[in-house]
Amino acid sequence: MTWFRHGTVSGSYTGTSTTQLESGIYLSFVLIIEGGIESIKRLVQVTNLIII
């Protein structure tokens, strides 16, 4: 949830209101990062099973 706080803070600093498109891109970017972290965790679990 800190992602959203950072986004609103930076938006207020620049003084520009984020458009629908910008917020959409930002949300998808966050989702991709979170999805990447989840897939990395799964990969680690799978490799651990193979190694053991």
WOCORMO-V646369 format. One record per helix or strand of 3 or more residues. SS is the DSSP state (2 for helix, 1 for strand). FROM is the first residue (numbers start at 1). TO is the last residue. Records with the same first field share a line. If there is no record, write none. Layout:
SS=FROM-TO  FROM-TO
This chain:
2=2-14  20-51
